[in-house]
Amino acid sequence: MEESISPPVLRAASWAELPGWEEDRLEQSISAFLYSCQGRKAKGEKSADAISWQEICQKARQVKKEDTLTIRRFFETEFLPYALEEADGRREGLITGYYEPLIRGSREKDAQNTIPVLGVPSDLLTIDLGDLYPDLKHRRLRGRLVGNRVIPYWNRGDIEATGENWPETPLLWVSDPVEFFFLQTQGSGQVELADGRRVRIGYADQNGHPYRSIGRVLIERGDLKPEDASMQGIQAWARRNPAKLRALLAENPSYVFFREATEIERDAEEGPLGALGVPLTAERSIAVDSRYIPLGLPVWLATTRPNSNVEMNRLVFTQDTGGAIKGIIRADFFWGFGKAAGQEAGKMRQKGQMWLFLPRDKDQKAKKGKL
């Protein structure tokens, strides 16, 4: 069961307080913002806030996408920035990175491809407790039914141990357990078949167990130094220790189930769909904890480039969520598709600050810490 939550603290800020606000090149930002508009509209909001957003989105459609100055003035005119704070006043949090990987696989199991890519099991129950008890809004249970009792669903170790006898037909089969583990961690990816065709798969559900970092496990055991516990460092450890790999992966009980992308989602020019239901934009989309931060918001992110002190300040949009993304000042930065994006995402574990952009007519609510 998810823990109870309290709203974030919002502090009114000036545009001058945003590090690098005048330097960010914003050509991509209007397209990414319009995706957020599309996602918010699809949710069917009918409140006064929704009407305000619709008006702003209509104005955004008139902004020239190649004119950075005009784009910047658009956001300054329509929004006000608010610094995001923890209850104890802290403004810094953890910023990590993710990407859309490409791995090899096949439609059928063969000598090389023996690891199943599973769809949502028919016996997985998802219970939204808020539907039963309003006080438990945002709390959700996943499990399975045994007799008339709901018990926890199988953990990763259970699922992988019984992979050969899984009741559902796998969507695909892949060859590399480490690459597939990280694809699960990213939440989406592409699988290249022997004939060169690619299949895009996306997050469908999860087994209800909490995410545990295997990098942290390796650090605690003394198998990796903290500075080496990147995705690349963990992959290198796995290559050196194949006999220990299954046990290590089982230390993370969380397991992601996938769905095959629909025809409209298969366009390689578009990013994978995030939790908002719209394509992610490389270096403009972030995943957040939607219990605290609504999806579809513009956010000013002030952090540093992966494994460095070089500033990286830019306008991003809350368009996704993730099992490991828990907390108020917490974001996962989407780097895009492929190996180069993976190199950046895999080593990103930086400190950062976030400012939410809220429509000007939400000013009074924002001052009270409400979103």
Secondary structure, 3 states (H helix, E strand, C coil): CCCCCCCCEEEECCHHHCCCCCCCCCCCHHHHHHHHHHHHHHCCCCCHHHHHHHHHHHHHCCCCCCCHHHHHHHHHHHEEEEEEECCCCCCCEEEEEEEECEEEEECCCCCCCCEEECCCCCCCEEEEHHHCCHHHCCCEEEEEEECCEEEECCCHHHHHHCHHHCCCCCCEEECCHHHHHHHHHHCEEEEECCCCCEEEEEEEEECCCCCCCHHHHHHHHCCCCHHHCCHHHHHHHHHHCHHHHHHHHHCCCCCEEEEECCHHHHCCCCCCECCCCCECCCCCEEECCCCCCCCCCEEEEEEECCCCCCEEEEEEEEEECCCCCCCCCEEEEEEEECHHHHHHHHCCEEEEEEEEEEEHHHHHHHHCCCC
